[in-house]
Amino acid sequence: MRVTMIGAGYVGLVSGACFADFGHVVTCVDKDPAKIAALEKGDIPIYEPGLADLVANNVQAGRLFFATGQTEAVRSADVVFIAVGTPSRRGDGHADLSYVHQAAREIAEAMDGYTVVVTKSTVPVGTGDAVEAIIREVRPDADFAVVSNPEFLREGAAITDFKRPDRIVVGTEDERAGEVMRALYRPLYLNQSPLIITNRRTAELIKYAANAFLATKITFINEIADLCEKVGANVQEVARGIGLDNRIGSKFLHAGPGYGGSCFPKDTLALVKIAQDADSPVRIVETVAAVNEVRKRAMGRKVIAACGGSVSGKTVAVLGLTFKPNTDDMREAPSIAIIRALQDAGASIRAYDPEGIEQAKTVLDDVAYADNVYTAIEGADALVIITEWDAFRALDLDRVRALLKTPVVVDLRNIYPPQDLLVRGFTYVSVGRPEELY
C-alpha cells in the first residue's frame, strides 16, 4: 500500500517509519526544506530511541522517502495522513487547526482516484467533518473518505507503542475506508491488537478523553503526595496500595513535579474548551489543568524551603530538563517553571540533561549548562533532580557529597531511598515521603 504522511514531525516521522517497516511504501512530506534535507542525509531532528536505525533501514530498503512537495506523493497514495501540529491557539486555548485545514486543501488539489484521508493529529471533535467539507469544496467530484485515527505514542517509547499498541482506533462510517484501514494495520491486527471501528466524532473524543484521564491520575497522586507530607504517610506505598486494584492500575501513579510535554497540557486545555463550547463543562479536567500549572512553581518553592528558606546568591544544580526521560522535548517541561521560580528568588542555575540541553537553550535564559552530571554538581549549594533519566539513578553518592558545597538534595522524582542519602549526611527532601518516615 502507498502511504503519504503530511508532516514529518514526531508523530508523522515515527508513524511513517513504522508503516514502512511493515512493508508499505511511505513518503513523509514536510514544508521545511532543512528538515527534509537532514532526513535524506540520515539526520533525525528529534531524539527517540531506535528511530534513527528504523529510518535508515527503511530508506535503504526503498520503502521510505522524504519530500517537500506533496503533489506527486498525494496523487499516488492510497492513504494520506494529516500529521501536522495542532498547538493551543493563543488567547483562548482552543486547538489551532490552521495547519490541518491547509493540509486538507492541498490534499484536495493533488489527490487522484479513491483516497482515504486520515487525521492522525490530535484534533477537536468535528474536525473530520470540517476536513471533509474543505475537500468537497475544493474538489466536488472527488472520490474520498475522511477517517480519524488518533495516535497514542509515548515519547521515549514510540516505536514500541506503534508496533505493540493497546488498541488501534479508527473512526469512519465508510465501509470501503474501513477495509483500507484494516489492510493498512493488518500486521498489528493479526497480532491481536484490538482494532476499534467507531464513528469519526467518537474516535476524535477518545484521544482527548484518554489524555485527560491520564493527566488526572498524575494530578491526583500529586495531591495525595502533598497530603502524605502533612499527615505522615508515604505516597509510594499509597500508590502501590491503590495501584494493585485492577480497576485503578499502577501506571501514572508516580508523584512528581507535575506533567508536561506536547500532549497533556495542550489536550486537557483543548478538551476544556470543547466542553465549554458544547455547554457541557468538564469540571474535573478544568481543575486538573489548574492544579498542574500551580504545582510546577510550588516545586520551586519546595527547593527554596530545603535550602533554608532562601536561594539568593546560591547555585542550584539541576539534573534533568526534559519533561520526561528518553526524549529531548522541552515543551511545557516542569523544569522551566521550577528554574524560573528559583531564578526569581535569586539563584544561579547550573544544569545537565542527557539529550535536552539544545532544546532547553531555546526556552531558558541565564542557565549555565554542564557537559556531565558531576560538573553540574561541583560547588553547588543544592542538587535538584527534576527528570528521572536512568543516568541519574545510580550516582556515586559519596562523590556527590564531596562535590556539593552544601549537602542538600531535592529529589522530585523519588528515585533514591532516603536512607541512602541520610546515612551520608545529606539533607534529603523528596515528594510525599515525610522526613519522619525515613
C-alpha positions as CSV (number, residue, x, y, z in Angstrom):
1,M,0.0,0.0,0.0
2,R,1.2,3.5,-0.8
3,V,1.1,5.9,2.2
4,T,1.8,9.6,2.3
5,M,2.4,11.3,5.7
6,I,1.8,15.1,5.6
7,G,4.1,16.4,8.4
8,A,7.4,14.8,9.3
9,G,7.4,15.8,12.9
10,Y,7.3,13.5,15.9
11,V,4.1,11.7,15.0
12,G,4.5,11.8,11.3
13,L,8.1,10.5,11.2
14,V,7.6,7.7,13.8
15,S,4.3,6.6,12.1
16,G,5.8,6.8,8.6
17,A,8.9,4.8,9.6
18,C,6.8,2.1,11.3
19,F,4.4,1.8,8.4
20,A,7.4,1.4,6.1
21,D,8.8,-1.3,8.4
22,F,5.5,-3.2,7.9
23,G,6.2,-3.2,4.1
24,H,4.2,-0.2,2.9
25,V,5.8,2.4,0.7
26,V,5.7,5.7,2.6
27,T,6.5,9.3,1.7
28,C,6.9,11.8,4.5
29,V,6.2,15.3,3.3
30,D,7.2,18.5,5.2
31,K,7.4,22.1,4.0
32,D,10.6,22.7,5.9
33,P,13.4,22.1,3.3
34,A,16.1,22.0,6.0
35,K,14.3,19.2,7.8
36,I,13.8,17.1,4.7
37,A,17.4,17.7,3.6
38,A,18.5,16.5,7.1
39,L,16.3,13.4,6.9
40,E,17.6,12.5,3.5
41,K,21.1,12.6,4.9
42,G,20.1,10.4,7.8
43,D,20.0,13.1,10.4
44,I,16.9,12.7,12.7
45,P,15.6,16.1,14.0
46,I,14.2,14.5,17.2
47,Y,15.6,12.2,19.9
48,E,13.6,8.9,20.0
49,P,15.3,5.6,20.9
50,G,15.6,3.4,17.9
51,L,14.2,5.8,15.4
52,A,17.4,6.6,13.5
53,D,18.1,3.0,12.7
54,L,14.4,2.4,11.8
55,V,14.5,5.3,9.3
56,A,17.9,4.3,7.9
57,N,16.9,0.7,7.3
58,N,13.7,1.5,5.5
59,V,15.3,4.2,3.4
60,Q,17.9,1.7,2.3
61,A,15.2,-0.8,1.6
62,G,13.4,1.6,-0.7
63,R,10.2,1.9,1.3
64,L,10.6,5.3,3.0
65,F,11.0,8.6,1.1
66,F,11.0,12.3,2.0
67,A,9.8,15.3,0.0
68,T,9.0,18.9,0.4
69,G,6.2,19.0,-2.3
70,Q,3.2,16.8,-1.7
71,T,1.5,16.8,-5.2
72,E,3.0,13.6,-6.5
73,A,3.1,11.9,-3.1
74,V,-0.6,12.5,-2.6
75,R,-1.6,11.7,-6.2
76,S,-0.1,8.2,-6.0
77,A,-1.2,7.5,-2.4
78,D,-3.9,5.1,-1.3
79,V,-3.9,6.7,2.2
80,V,-2.9,10.2,3.1
81,F,-2.3,11.0,6.8
82,I,-2.5,14.5,8.2
83,A,0.1,14.6,11.0
84,V,0.7,18.3,11.4
85,G,0.8,20.4,14.6
86,T,-2.3,21.5,16.5
87,P,-0.9,23.8,19.1
88,S,-3.0,25.7,21.6
89,R,-4.4,28.8,20.0
90,R,-3.1,32.0,21.6
91,G,-5.7,33.8,23.6
92,D,-8.4,31.2,24.1
93,G,-6.7,27.7,24.4
94,H,-8.6,26.1,21.5
95,A,-6.6,23.8,19.3
96,D,-5.2,25.8,16.3
97,L,-6.4,23.9,13.2
98,S,-4.9,26.2,10.6
99,Y,-2.3,23.6,9.6
100,V,-4.9,20.8,9.4
101,H,-7.2,22.9,7.2
102,Q,-4.3,23.9,4.9
103,A,-3.2,20.3,4.5
104,A,-6.8,19.4,3.6
105,R,-6.9,22.0,0.8
106,E,-3.6,20.9,-0.6
107,I,-4.6,17.2,-0.4
108,A,-7.8,18.0,-2.3
109,E,-5.9,19.7,-5.1
110,A,-3.5,16.8,-5.6
111,M,-5.4,13.6,-5.0
112,D,-6.3,11.3,-7.8
113,G,-8.7,8.4,-7.6
114,Y,-10.2,7.0,-4.4
115,T,-8.2,8.3,-1.4
116,V,-8.5,7.7,2.3
117,V,-7.6,10.9,4.1
118,V,-6.7,10.3,7.8
119,T,-6.4,12.8,10.6
120,K,-3.5,11.5,12.7
121,S,-3.1,14.8,14.5
122,T,-4.9,15.3,17.8
123,V,-8.0,17.3,16.8
124,P,-11.2,18.5,18.4
125,V,-14.5,16.7,17.8
126,G,-15.9,17.7,14.4
127,T,-12.6,18.3,12.7
128,G,-13.1,15.3,10.4
129,D,-16.4,16.9,9.3
130,A,-14.5,20.2,8.6
131,V,-11.8,18.4,6.6
132,E,-14.4,16.6,4.5
133,A,-16.2,19.9,3.8
134,I,-12.9,21.6,2.8
135,I,-12.0,18.8,0.4
136,R,-15.5,18.7,-1.0
137,E,-15.4,22.4,-1.6
138,V,-12.1,22.3,-3.5
139,R,-13.0,19.1,-5.4
140,P,-16.8,18.5,-5.5
141,D,-16.3,15.4,-7.7
142,A,-13.5,13.8,-5.6
143,D,-13.8,10.1,-4.6
144,F,-12.5,10.0,-1.0
145,A,-13.3,9.3,2.7
146,V,-12.1,11.1,5.8
147,V,-11.1,8.9,8.7
148,S,-10.0,9.7,12.3
149,N,-7.1,7.6,13.5
150,P,-5.7,9.1,16.7
151,E,-2.1,8.2,17.8
152,F,-1.2,7.0,21.3
153,L,2.5,7.3,21.2
154,R,4.6,7.9,24.3
155,E,7.7,9.9,23.7
156,G,10.7,7.7,24.5
157,A,8.7,4.5,23.7
158,A,7.0,5.5,20.5
159,I,8.2,2.7,18.3
160,T,7.2,0.0,20.7
161,D,3.8,1.8,21.2
162,F,3.2,1.8,17.5
163,K,4.1,-1.8,16.9
164,R,2.6,-3.2,20.1
165,P,-0.4,-0.9,20.7
166,D,-3.0,-1.4,23.4
167,R,-5.6,-0.6,20.7
168,I,-6.0,0.9,17.2
169,V,-8.9,3.4,17.0
170,V,-10.4,4.1,13.6
171,G,-13.3,6.5,13.2
172,T,-15.3,6.1,9.9
173,E,-18.8,5.4,8.7
174,D,-17.4,4.5,5.2
175,E,-17.1,0.7,4.8
176,R,-14.6,1.0,2.0
177,A,-12.4,3.2,4.1
178,G,-12.7,0.8,7.0
179,E,-11.4,-2.0,4.8
180,V,-8.5,0.1,3.7
181,M,-7.6,0.9,7.3
182,R,-7.8,-2.8,8.2
183,A,-5.4,-3.7,5.4
184,L,-3.1,-0.9,6.5
185,Y,-2.9,-2.1,10.1
186,R,-3.2,-5.9,9.3
187,P,0.3,-6.7,10.6
188,L,-0.9,-5.4,14.0
189,Y,-4.4,-6.8,13.8
190,L,-3.0,-10.3,13.1
191,N,-1.0,-10.0,16.3
192,Q,-4.4,-9.5,18.1
193,S,-4.0,-5.7,18.8
194,P,-7.6,-4.7,19.3
195,L,-9.0,-2.7,16.3
196,I,-11.8,-0.4,17.4
197,I,-14.0,0.8,14.5
198,T,-16.3,3.7,15.6
199,N,-17.7,6.9,14.1
200,R,-15.4,9.8,13.5
201,R,-16.5,12.0,16.3
202,T,-16.2,9.3,18.8
203,A,-12.6,8.5,17.7
204,E,-11.7,12.2,18.0
205,L,-13.0,12.3,21.5
206,I,-11.3,9.1,22.6
207,K,-7.9,10.7,22.2
208,Y,-8.8,13.7,24.3
209,A,-10.6,11.6,26.9
210,A,-7.6,9.2,27.2
211,N,-5.1,12.0,27.7
212,A,-7.3,13.9,30.2
213,F,-7.8,10.7,32.3
214,L,-4.0,10.0,32.4
215,A,-3.4,13.7,33.4
216,T,-6.0,13.3,36.1
217,K,-4.2,10.3,37.5
218,I,-0.9,12.2,37.7
219,T,-2.5,15.2,39.3
220,F,-4.5,13.0,41.8
221,I,-1.4,11.3,43.1
222,N,0.5,14.6,43.3
223,E,-2.2,16.0,45.5
224,I,-2.2,12.8,47.6
225,A,1.6,13.2,47.9
226,D,1.1,16.7,49.4
227,L,-1.4,15.2,51.8
228,C,1.0,12.4,52.7
229,E,3.6,15.0,53.7
230,K,1.1,16.7,56.1
231,V,-0.2,13.5,57.8
232,G,2.9,11.4,57.9
233,A,2.1,8.8,55.1
234,N,4.2,7.5,52.3
235,V,2.9,8.3,48.8
236,Q,4.8,5.4,47.2
237,E,3.1,2.9,49.4
238,V,-0.3,4.6,48.9
239,A,0.3,4.4,45.1
240,R,1.2,0.8,45.3
241,G,-1.8,0.0,47.6
242,I,-4.3,1.6,45.2
243,G,-2.5,0.6,42.0
244,L,-2.8,-3.1,42.7
245,D,-6.5,-2.6,42.4
246,N,-7.2,-3.7,38.8
247,R,-9.9,-1.1,38.5
248,I,-7.2,1.6,39.1
249,G,-3.9,0.2,37.8
250,S,-0.4,1.3,38.8
251,K,0.6,3.3,35.7
252,F,0.7,7.1,36.0
253,L,0.7,7.0,39.8
254,H,4.2,8.3,40.4
255,A,4.3,11.5,42.4
256,G,6.4,14.3,41.0
257,P,6.6,17.9,39.9
258,G,3.6,17.8,37.5
259,Y,3.0,16.7,33.9
260,G,4.4,18.5,30.8
261,G,5.1,17.7,27.2
262,S,3.4,18.3,23.9
263,C,0.1,16.4,24.7
264,F,-1.3,16.6,28.2
265,P,-1.1,20.4,28.8
266,K,-2.4,21.2,25.3
267,D,-5.0,18.4,25.2
268,T,-6.5,19.0,28.6
269,L,-7.0,22.7,27.8
270,A,-8.5,21.9,24.4
271,L,-10.9,19.4,25.9
272,V,-12.0,22.1,28.4
273,K,-12.7,24.4,25.5
274,I,-14.6,21.8,23.5
275,A,-16.7,21.0,26.5
276,Q,-17.4,24.7,27.3
277,D,-18.5,25.3,23.7
278,A,-20.8,22.3,23.9
279,D,-22.3,23.7,27.2
280,S,-21.1,20.5,29.0
281,P,-18.2,21.6,31.1
282,V,-15.7,19.0,32.3
283,R,-15.0,20.4,35.8
284,I,-12.6,17.7,36.8
285,V,-10.4,18.4,33.8
286,E,-10.6,22.1,34.4
287,T,-9.3,21.5,38.0
288,V,-6.6,19.1,36.8
289,A,-5.2,21.7,34.4
290,A,-5.2,24.4,37.0
291,V,-3.7,22.3,39.8
292,N,-0.9,21.1,37.5
293,E,0.1,24.6,36.4
294,V,0.3,25.8,40.0
295,R,2.3,22.7,41.1
296,K,5.3,23.4,39.0
297,R,6.2,26.7,40.7
298,A,5.3,25.1,44.0
299,M,8.1,22.7,43.4
300,G,10.4,25.7,43.1
301,R,9.3,26.9,46.5
302,K,9.9,23.4,47.8
303,V,13.5,23.6,46.7
304,I,13.9,27.1,48.4
305,A,12.5,25.7,51.6
306,A,15.0,22.8,51.5
307,C,17.8,25.4,51.2
308,G,16.8,27.1,54.5
309,G,14.2,29.4,53.0
310,S,16.5,31.3,50.7
311,V,18.5,30.6,47.5
312,S,19.6,34.2,47.0
313,G,23.2,34.2,45.8
314,K,23.3,30.4,45.8
315,T,24.0,28.0,43.0
316,V,21.5,25.2,42.4
317,A,22.5,22.2,40.3
318,V,19.6,20.8,38.2
319,L,19.6,17.3,36.8
320,G,17.0,16.7,34.1
321,L,15.4,19.3,32.0
322,T,13.1,17.5,29.5
323,F,9.5,16.8,30.5
324,K,10.3,13.1,30.8
325,P,13.3,10.8,30.1
326,N,14.3,9.4,26.7
327,T,13.3,12.5,24.8
328,D,14.7,15.9,24.0
329,D,11.3,17.5,24.3
330,M,11.1,20.6,26.5
331,R,7.5,21.6,25.7
332,E,5.8,22.6,29.0
333,A,8.5,20.8,31.0
334,P,8.2,21.3,34.8
335,S,11.9,22.3,34.8
336,I,11.0,25.5,33.1
337,A,8.7,26.9,35.8
338,I,10.9,25.4,38.6
339,I,14.1,27.0,37.3
340,R,12.3,30.4,36.7
341,A,11.0,30.3,40.3
342,L,14.5,29.7,41.6
343,Q,15.9,32.4,39.4
344,D,13.3,34.8,40.6
345,A,14.4,34.1,44.1
346,G,18.0,35.0,43.3
347,A,19.5,31.6,42.5
348,S,22.1,30.8,39.8
349,I,21.3,27.6,37.9
350,R,23.8,25.1,36.5
351,A,22.0,22.3,34.7
352,Y,22.6,19.0,32.9
353,D,20.4,16.8,30.7
354,P,21.5,13.8,28.6
355,E,19.5,15.0,25.5
356,G,17.6,18.2,26.2
357,I,20.2,20.9,26.5
358,E,19.9,22.3,23.0
359,Q,16.2,22.5,23.3
360,A,16.4,24.0,26.8
361,K,18.6,26.8,25.5
362,T,15.6,28.0,23.4
363,V,13.3,28.4,26.4
364,L,15.5,29.1,29.4
365,D,17.7,32.2,29.9
366,D,20.7,32.7,32.1
367,V,21.4,29.0,32.8
368,A,24.9,27.5,32.8
369,Y,24.8,24.1,31.1
370,A,27.3,21.4,32.2
371,D,28.6,18.6,30.0
372,N,28.1,15.9,32.6
373,V,26.4,15.2,36.0
374,Y,29.4,15.9,38.2
375,T,30.4,19.1,36.5
376,A,26.9,20.4,37.2
377,I,27.1,19.4,40.8
378,E,30.6,20.7,41.7
379,G,30.4,23.6,44.1
380,A,26.6,23.9,44.1
381,D,24.7,24.8,47.2
382,A,21.9,22.2,46.4
383,L,21.1,19.5,43.9
384,V,17.6,19.1,42.4
385,I,16.6,16.1,40.4
386,I,13.7,17.0,38.1
387,T,13.7,14.3,35.3
388,E,14.2,10.7,36.2
389,W,16.8,9.8,33.5
390,D,18.4,6.3,34.1
391,A,21.8,8.1,34.2
392,F,20.7,9.7,37.5
393,R,19.5,6.6,39.3
394,A,22.9,5.3,40.4
395,L,25.1,8.3,41.1
396,D,28.2,8.0,43.1
397,L,26.7,9.5,46.3
398,D,30.0,9.8,48.1
399,R,31.3,11.8,45.1
400,V,28.2,13.9,45.1
401,R,28.6,14.6,48.8
402,A,32.2,15.7,48.3
403,L,31.4,17.9,45.3
404,L,28.4,19.8,46.8
405,K,29.2,22.9,48.7
406,T,26.2,22.2,50.9
407,P,24.8,18.6,51.0
408,V,21.2,19.4,50.1
409,V,19.4,17.1,47.6
410,V,15.8,17.6,46.5
411,D,14.6,14.5,44.7
412,L,11.4,15.5,42.9
413,R,11.0,12.0,41.3
414,N,11.7,9.9,44.4
415,I,14.4,7.9,42.7
416,Y,16.5,7.3,45.8
417,P,15.7,5.5,49.1
418,P,16.0,8.3,51.7
419,Q,18.4,6.3,53.9
420,D,21.0,6.0,51.2
421,L,21.5,9.8,51.4
422,L,20.8,10.4,55.0
423,V,23.5,8.0,56.2
424,R,25.9,10.0,54.1
425,G,25.0,13.3,55.8
426,F,22.8,14.8,53.1
427,T,19.8,16.9,53.8
428,Y,17.3,15.0,51.6
429,V,13.9,16.1,50.5
430,S,11.5,14.1,48.3
431,V,7.9,14.2,47.3
432,G,5.2,12.7,49.5
433,R,7.7,10.9,51.8
434,P,7.8,12.9,55.1
435,E,11.1,13.0,56.9
436,E,9.8,11.2,60.0
437,L,9.4,8.1,57.9
438,Y,13.0,8.0,56.7
